C-alpha cells in the first residue's frame, strides 16, 4: 500500500532526518547538495535514493572546480514501499543516512553490515 504525502511534507521529513545526523558528520559533508525528486530516471526505477558524485575518500589533488555532488531522495518510491506515516519517517531516515554514507566512501556491503539496507 502506498502512503499519500504531499511533496512539502516529505521534504520536511528529509530535513528532519538531516537534523538527526550529528553536527560533527554534517560539518564534513563537502561540496554536496541534498535534493528531493519525485522519482528516479526510468533506467533506475525502484531506487529510493542516489549518491551522484566523487566520495570524499576518492578526492585528490585533481578535485577542484567541479559541480557539487548530489544526494537525491526519491519521494514516490519511498512512499510506495511504506504502509504508514511512521514507515515513511523511518525509510527517509535510513535513505538519507545511506546516501550520506556513500558521500563518505562507505559502500553498500558495509552499509548492509551496519543494518542500512
N, CA, C and O atoms as a DFTB+ gen file, in Angstrom:
468 C
 N C O
     1  1       0.844      -1.175       0.000
     2  2       0.000       0.000       0.000
     3  2       0.892       1.241       0.000
     4  3       1.873       1.304       0.741
     5  1       0.560       2.199      -0.806
     6  2       1.314       3.438      -0.905
     7  2       0.756       4.466       0.075
     8  3      -0.458       4.642       0.185
     9  1       1.640       5.129       0.773
    10  2       1.246       6.208       1.676
    11  2       1.132       7.487       0.853
    12  3       2.008       7.786       0.041
    13  1       0.062       8.235       1.059
    14  2      -0.105       9.524       0.387
    15  2       0.563      10.602       1.231
    16  3       0.346      10.691       2.440
    17  1       1.385      11.425       0.563
    18  2       2.055      12.504       1.281
    19  2       2.455      13.569       0.276
    20  3       3.041      13.275      -0.766
    21  1       2.132      14.792       0.600
    22  2       2.494      15.920      -0.258
    23  2       4.004      16.103      -0.285
    24  3       4.708      15.739       0.657
    25  1       4.483      16.668      -1.372
    26  2       5.917      16.889      -1.536
    27  2       6.494      17.740      -0.412
    28  3       7.584      17.456       0.084
    29  1       5.778      18.769      -0.010
    30  2       6.273      19.664       1.042
    31  2       6.448      18.927       2.374
    32  3       7.436      19.143       3.075
    33  1       5.501      18.065       2.722
    34  2       5.610      17.297       3.960
    35  2       6.783      16.319       3.881
    36  3       7.519      16.142       4.852
    37  1       6.949      15.685       2.718
    38  2       8.057      14.756       2.525
    39  2       9.394      15.485       2.667
    40  3      10.308      14.975       3.316
    41  1       9.514      16.658       2.075
    42  2      10.749      17.434       2.176
    43  2      11.053      17.786       3.631
    44  3      12.217      17.826       4.032
    45  1      10.024      18.038       4.409
    46  2      10.211      18.303       5.836
    47  2      10.787      17.080       6.541
    48  3      11.635      17.213       7.424
    49  1      10.327      15.879       6.153
    50  2      10.875      14.649       6.741
    51  2      12.347      14.477       6.386
    52  3      13.142      14.027       7.211
    53  1      12.704      14.834       5.163
    54  2      14.121      14.769       4.769
    55  2      14.927      15.740       5.628
    56  3      16.009      15.394       6.103
    57  1      14.412      16.943       5.828
    58  2      15.114      17.920       6.670
    59  2      15.241      17.411       8.098
    60  3      16.285      17.581       8.727
    61  1      14.187      16.789       8.612
    62  2      14.249      16.237       9.965
    63  2      15.289      15.124      10.056
    64  3      15.999      15.016      11.056
    65  1      15.380      14.298       9.019
    66  2      16.393      13.235       9.003
    67  2      17.798      13.849       9.009
    68  3      18.693      13.347       9.689
    69  1      17.985      14.918       8.264
    70  2      19.283      15.595       8.256
    71  2      19.595      16.206       9.618
    72  3      20.745      16.214      10.055
    73  1      18.560      16.717      10.284
    74  2      18.760      17.298      11.618
    75  2      19.202      16.248      12.636
    76  3      19.800      16.588      13.657
    77  1      18.910      14.975      12.365
    78  2      19.285      13.896      13.279
    79  2      20.715      13.409      13.059
    80  3      21.266      12.691      13.894
    81  1      21.308      13.796      11.947
    82  2      22.697      13.427      11.683
    83  2      23.572      14.307      12.587
    84  3      23.384      15.523      12.628
    85  1      24.512      13.712      13.301
    86  2      25.367      14.508      14.196
    87  2      26.050      15.664      13.462
    88  3      26.521      15.510      12.335
    89  1      26.095      16.816      14.119
    90  2      26.709      18.012      13.527
    91  2      28.142      17.756      13.093
    92  3      28.597      18.307      12.091
    93  1      28.863      16.914      13.848
    94  2      30.255      16.630      13.524
    95  2      30.372      15.961      12.155
    96  3      31.335      16.200      11.426
    97  1      29.395      15.125      11.807
    98  2      29.417      14.473      10.493
    99  2      28.971      15.431       9.400
   100  3      29.597      15.504       8.343
   101  1      27.887      16.168       9.650
   102  2      27.410      17.103       8.632
   103  2      28.461      18.150       8.300
   104  3      28.538      18.612       7.162
   105  1      29.262      18.522       9.273
   106  2      30.316      19.508       9.030
   107  2      31.363      18.976       8.043
   108  3      32.080      19.756       7.416
   109  1      31.448      17.663       7.909
   110  2      32.421      17.048       6.999
   111  2      31.881      16.853       5.583
   112  3      32.638      16.535       4.666
   113  1      30.592      17.040       5.409
   114  2      29.994      16.915       4.075
   115  2      30.443      18.126       3.265
   116  3      30.141      19.268       3.612
   117  1      31.167      17.860       2.183
   118  2      31.761      18.929       1.385
   119  2      31.267      18.892      -0.052
   120  3      31.194      17.835      -0.678
   121  1      30.931      20.065      -0.555
   122  2      30.550      20.229      -1.953
   123  2      29.465      19.223      -2.355
   124  3      29.609      18.492      -3.334
   125  1      28.393      19.204      -1.588
   126  2      27.327      18.234      -1.811
   127  2      25.979      18.883      -1.496
   128  3      25.808      19.520      -0.456
   129  1      25.033      18.708      -2.409
   130  2      23.669      19.190      -2.180
   131  2      22.750      17.991      -2.004
   132  3      22.989      16.918      -2.560
   133  1      21.705      18.188      -1.229
   134  2      20.721      17.137      -0.996
   135  2      19.398      17.611      -1.576
   136  3      18.877      18.661      -1.200
   137  1      18.866      16.820      -2.497
   138  2      17.663      17.194      -3.227
   139  2      16.593      16.118      -3.097
   140  3      16.894      14.936      -2.933
   141  1      15.343      16.550      -3.173
   142  2      14.222      15.614      -3.214
   143  2      13.622      15.681      -4.616
   144  3      13.329      16.760      -5.130
   145  1      13.449      14.529      -5.212
   146  2      12.786      14.428      -6.507
   147  2      11.670      13.411      -6.382
   148  3      11.703      12.545      -5.507
   149  1      10.683      13.516      -7.256
   150  2       9.564      12.578      -7.194
   151  2       9.989      11.154      -7.499
   152  3       9.603      10.227      -6.788
   153  1      10.780      10.968      -8.550
   154  2      11.130       9.603      -8.966
   155  2      12.499       9.600      -9.643
   156  3      12.944      10.618     -10.174
   157  1      13.155       8.453      -9.619
   158  2      14.435       8.344     -10.328
   159  2      14.188       8.246     -11.831
   160  3      13.050       8.055     -12.262
   161  1      15.237       8.375     -12.623
   162  2      15.093       8.169     -14.064
   163  2      14.577       6.747     -14.336
   164  3      14.795       5.850     -13.521
   165  1      13.905       6.536     -15.458
   166  2      13.328       5.221     -15.754
   167  2      14.321       4.059     -15.681
   168  3      13.952       2.954     -15.285
   169  1      15.575       4.301     -16.058
   170  2      16.565       3.217     -16.027
   171  2      17.007       2.879     -14.600
   172  3      17.719       1.897     -14.391
   173  1      16.593       3.681     -13.623
   174  2      16.929       3.428     -12.218
   175  2      15.670       3.257     -11.377
   176  3      15.679       3.488     -10.168
   177  1      14.590       2.850     -12.031
   178  2      13.303       2.702     -11.341
   179  2      13.454       1.839     -10.097
   180  3      14.162       0.832     -10.103
   181  1      12.784       2.246      -9.046
   182  2      12.805       1.488      -7.807
   183  2      13.816       1.984      -6.788
   184  3      13.743       1.611      -5.617
   185  1      14.761       2.822      -7.211
   186  2      15.724       3.366      -6.250
   187  2      15.023       4.312      -5.286
   188  3      14.135       5.067      -5.682
   189  1      15.420       4.271      -4.034
   190  2      14.873       5.182      -3.031
   191  2      15.734       6.431      -2.897
   192  3      15.243       7.497      -2.527
   193  1      17.008       6.291      -3.196
   194  2      17.933       7.410      -3.133
   195  2      19.150       7.121      -3.982
   196  3      19.381       5.984      -4.392
   197  1      19.930       8.161      -4.244
   198  2      21.114       8.007      -5.086
   199  2      22.157       9.031      -4.685
   200  3      21.852      10.206      -4.482
   201  1      23.400       8.565      -4.572
   202  2      24.532       9.476      -4.407
   203  2      25.204       9.583      -5.755
   204  3      25.597       8.575      -6.343
   205  1      25.336      10.800      -6.247
   206  2      25.941      11.056      -7.550
   207  2      27.111      12.003      -7.336
   208  3      26.921      13.210      -7.190
   209  1      28.319      11.456      -7.319
   210  2      29.472      12.314      -7.110
   211  2      30.737      11.528      -6.868
   212  3      30.818      10.335      -7.159
   213  1      31.715      12.216      -6.335
   214  2      33.014      11.632      -6.010
   215  2      33.110      11.563      -4.488
   216  3      33.161      12.599      -3.825
   217  1      33.135      10.349      -3.928
   218  2      33.218      10.226      -2.464
   219  2      34.456      10.923      -1.905
   220  3      35.475      11.052      -2.582
   221  1      34.344      11.362      -0.669
   222  2      35.469      12.050      -0.026
   223  2      36.739      11.216      -0.051
   224  3      37.838      11.758      -0.164
   225  1      36.594       9.894       0.055
   226  2      37.754       9.006       0.088
   227  2      38.463       8.902      -1.260
   228  3      39.579       8.388      -1.328
   229  1      37.834       9.382      -2.331
   230  2      38.435       9.292      -3.667
   231  2      38.859      10.647      -4.219
   232  3      39.356      10.740      -5.341
   233  1      38.665      11.677      -3.440
   234  2      39.053      13.013      -3.898
   235  2      40.544      13.212      -3.662
   236  3      41.080      12.893      -2.601
   237  1      41.176      13.737      -4.664
   238  2      42.607      14.003      -4.556
   239  2      42.907      15.410      -5.008
   240  3      42.041      16.285      -4.994
   241  1      44.144      15.617      -5.410
   242  2      44.570      16.939      -5.864
   243  2      43.790      17.407      -7.087
   244  3      43.645      18.609      -7.309
   245  1      43.291      16.469      -7.877
   246  2      42.552      16.801      -9.089
   247  2      41.170      17.381      -8.779
   248  3      40.554      17.999      -9.648
   249  1      40.686      17.192      -7.571
   250  2      39.315      17.559      -7.234
   251  2      39.229      19.062      -6.943
   252  3      39.454      19.515      -5.821
   253  1      38.897      19.810      -7.991
   254  2      38.759      21.259      -7.841
   255  2      37.876      21.779      -8.966
   256  3      37.895      21.249     -10.077
   257  1      37.113      22.805      -8.676
   258  2      36.303      23.443      -9.706
   259  2      35.216      22.556     -10.287
   260  3      34.831      22.730     -11.444
   261  1      34.720      21.616      -9.510
   262  2      33.685      20.712     -10.015
   263  2      32.322      21.104      -9.448
   264  3      32.229      21.759      -8.410
   265  1      31.286      20.697     -10.138
   266  2      29.941      20.911      -9.634
   267  2      29.747      20.103      -8.354
   268  3      30.430      19.100      -8.148
   269  1      28.835      20.523      -7.505
   270  2      28.602      19.769      -6.267
   271  2      28.118      18.354      -6.528
   272  3      27.412      18.090      -7.501
   273  1      28.510      17.449      -5.640
   274  2      27.922      16.119      -5.631
   275  2      26.443      16.295      -5.309
   276  3      26.021      17.331      -4.796
   277  1      25.666      15.260      -5.620
   278  2      24.236      15.320      -5.331
   279  2      23.804      14.073      -4.586
   280  3      24.186      12.955      -4.932
   281  1      23.005      14.287      -3.563
   282  2      22.280      13.204      -2.917
   283  2      20.824      13.427      -3.285
   284  3      20.241      14.467      -2.978
   285  1      20.247      12.436      -3.945
   286  2      18.856      12.522      -4.386
   287  2      18.017      11.562      -3.559
   288  3      18.346      10.382      -3.439
   289  1      16.942      12.066      -2.996
   290  2      15.990      11.261      -2.239
   291  2      14.705      11.230      -3.065
   292  3      14.150      12.278      -3.393
   293  1      14.234      10.029      -3.401
   294  2      13.095       9.877      -4.311
   295  2      11.803       9.620      -3.536
   296  3      11.633       8.578      -2.902
   297  1      10.908      10.588      -3.604
   298  2       9.677      10.581      -2.815
   299  2       8.736       9.436      -3.165
   300  3       8.337       8.682      -2.278
   301  1       8.374       9.289      -4.421
   302  2       7.347       8.304      -4.793
   303  2       7.767       6.860      -4.518
   304  3       6.949       6.096      -4.006
   305  1       8.981       6.450      -4.826
   306  2       9.373       5.077      -4.476
   307  2       9.365       4.816      -2.971
   308  3       8.992       3.728      -2.532
   309  1       9.774       5.804      -2.181
   310  2       9.736       5.616      -0.734
   311  2       8.295       5.465      -0.268
   312  3       7.986       4.570       0.519
   313  1       7.417       6.330      -0.748
   314  2       6.009       6.223      -0.359
   315  2       5.413       4.891      -0.794
   316  3       4.541       4.347      -0.116
   317  1       5.879       4.368      -1.919
   318  2       5.335       3.113      -2.451
   319  2       5.700       1.895      -1.601
   320  3       4.966       0.907      -1.589
   321  1       6.820       1.958      -0.894
   322  2       7.241       0.802      -0.093
   323  2       6.801       0.901       1.360
   324  3       7.101       0.018       2.163
   325  1       6.095       1.964       1.698
   326  2       5.694       2.186       3.090
   327  2       4.192       2.010       3.270
   328  3       3.399       2.330       2.385
   329  1       3.821       1.492       4.443
   330  2       2.411       1.277       4.765
   331  2       1.841       2.344       5.686
   332  3       0.629       2.557       5.709
   333  1       2.693       3.014       6.441
   334  2       2.227       4.003       7.409
   335  2       3.119       5.232       7.360
   336  3       4.205       5.209       6.780
   337  1       2.644       6.296       7.974
   338  2       3.440       7.516       8.086
   339  2       4.739       7.231       8.835
   340  3       5.798       7.742       8.471
   341  1       4.652       6.419       9.876
   342  2       5.844       6.080      10.658
   343  2       6.859       5.323       9.813
   344  3       8.066       5.510       9.970
   345  1       6.369       4.464       8.910
   346  2       7.273       3.759       7.996
   347  2       8.010       4.754       7.097
   348  3       9.201       4.592       6.828
   349  1       7.299       5.777       6.638
   350  2       7.923       6.784       5.776
   351  2       9.017       7.515       6.541
   352  3      10.112       7.711       6.015
   353  1       8.736       7.917       7.771
   354  2       9.734       8.609       8.594
   355  2      10.988       7.746       8.720
   356  3      12.104       8.233       8.539
   357  1      10.800       6.473       9.027
   358  2      11.935       5.566       9.194
   359  2      12.689       5.370       7.883
   360  3      13.919       5.406       7.870
   361  1      11.975       5.164       6.790
   362  2      12.629       4.918       5.500
   363  2      13.370       6.153       5.004
   364  3      14.451       6.032       4.428
   365  1      12.813       7.325       5.217
   366  2      13.511       8.555       4.833
   367  2      14.815       8.664       5.628
   368  3      15.864       8.976       5.064
   369  1      14.748       8.410       6.923
   370  2      15.956       8.471       7.753
   371  2      17.019       7.489       7.248
   372  3      18.183       7.854       7.088
   373  1      16.613       6.261       7.004
   374  2      17.551       5.234       6.529
   375  2      18.149       5.646       5.187
   376  3      19.355       5.510       4.979
   377  1      17.323       6.142       4.286
   378  2      17.801       6.515       2.948
   379  2      18.753       7.697       3.011
   380  3      19.777       7.697       2.329
   381  1      18.436       8.701       3.815
   382  2      19.320       9.862       3.954
   383  2      20.676       9.425       4.517
   384  3      21.717       9.809       3.985
   385  1      20.670       8.639       5.570
   386  2      21.931       8.170       6.166
   387  2      22.708       7.318       5.159
   388  3      23.924       7.458       5.034
   389  1      22.016       6.451       4.455
   390  2      22.627       5.577       3.448
   391  2      23.374       6.405       2.398
   392  3      24.526       6.116       2.077
   393  1      22.714       7.426       1.873
   394  2      23.335       8.217       0.805
   395  2      24.457       9.105       1.336
   396  3      25.457       9.300       0.646
   397  1      24.316       9.643       2.532
   398  2      25.417      10.407       3.129
   399  2      26.625       9.491       3.335
   400  3      27.766       9.907       3.135
   401  1      26.373       8.257       3.732
   402  2      27.470       7.293       3.911
   403  2      28.231       7.089       2.602
   404  3      29.457       6.982       2.612
   405  1      27.521       7.033       1.482
   406  2      28.204       6.912       0.188
   407  2      29.103       8.119      -0.060
   408  3      30.188       7.969      -0.622
   409  1      28.674       9.305       0.346
   410  2      29.498      10.507       0.206
   411  2      30.816      10.338       0.973
   412  3      31.859      10.840       0.552
   413  1      30.752       9.630       2.093
   414  2      31.953       9.379       2.896
   415  2      32.744       8.169       2.399
   416  3      33.768       7.818       2.985
   417  1      32.279       7.530       1.323
   418  2      33.014       6.415       0.748
   419  2      32.641       5.053       1.306
   420  3      33.345       4.075       1.058
   421  1      31.554       4.969       2.052
   422  2      31.112       3.682       2.611
   423  2      30.261       2.975       1.559
   424  3      29.285       3.539       1.065
   425  1      30.631       1.741       1.216
   426  2      29.928       1.024       0.152
   427  2      28.700       0.268       0.678
   428  3      28.477       0.170       1.884
   429  1      27.919      -0.260      -0.262
   430  2      26.673      -0.961       0.093
   431  2      26.911      -2.174       0.982
   432  3      26.106      -2.441       1.874
   433  1      27.988      -2.913       0.764
   434  2      28.262      -4.092       1.595
   435  2      28.432      -3.693       3.058
   436  3      27.873      -4.332       3.950
   437  1      29.198      -2.647       3.298
   438  2      29.409      -2.192       4.676
   439  2      28.122      -1.637       5.271
   440  3      27.833      -1.863       6.447
   441  1      27.346      -0.912       4.467
   442  2      26.064      -0.395       4.946
   443  2      25.124      -1.538       5.313
   444  3      24.385      -1.453       6.294
   445  1      25.157      -2.595       4.529
   446  2      24.332      -3.767       4.833
   447  2      24.755      -4.367       6.179
   448  3      23.909      -4.725       6.999
   449  1      26.065      -4.471       6.398
   450  2      26.575      -4.976       7.672
   451  2      26.089      -4.121       8.849
   452  3      25.840      -4.629       9.942
   453  1      25.959      -2.812       8.601
   454  2      25.534      -1.880       9.653
   455  2      24.016      -1.792       9.800
   456  3      23.517      -1.102      10.688
   457  1      23.275      -2.496       8.921
   458  2      21.823      -2.524       9.022
   459  2      21.117      -1.471       8.190
   460  3      19.916      -1.260       8.358
   461  1      21.837      -0.803       7.294
   462  2      21.224       0.199       6.411
   463  2      21.029      -0.399       5.034
   464  3      21.809      -0.144       4.116
   465  1      19.992      -1.188       4.899
   466  2      19.700      -1.849       3.618
   467  2      18.887      -0.940       2.704
   468  3      18.551      -1.330       1.586
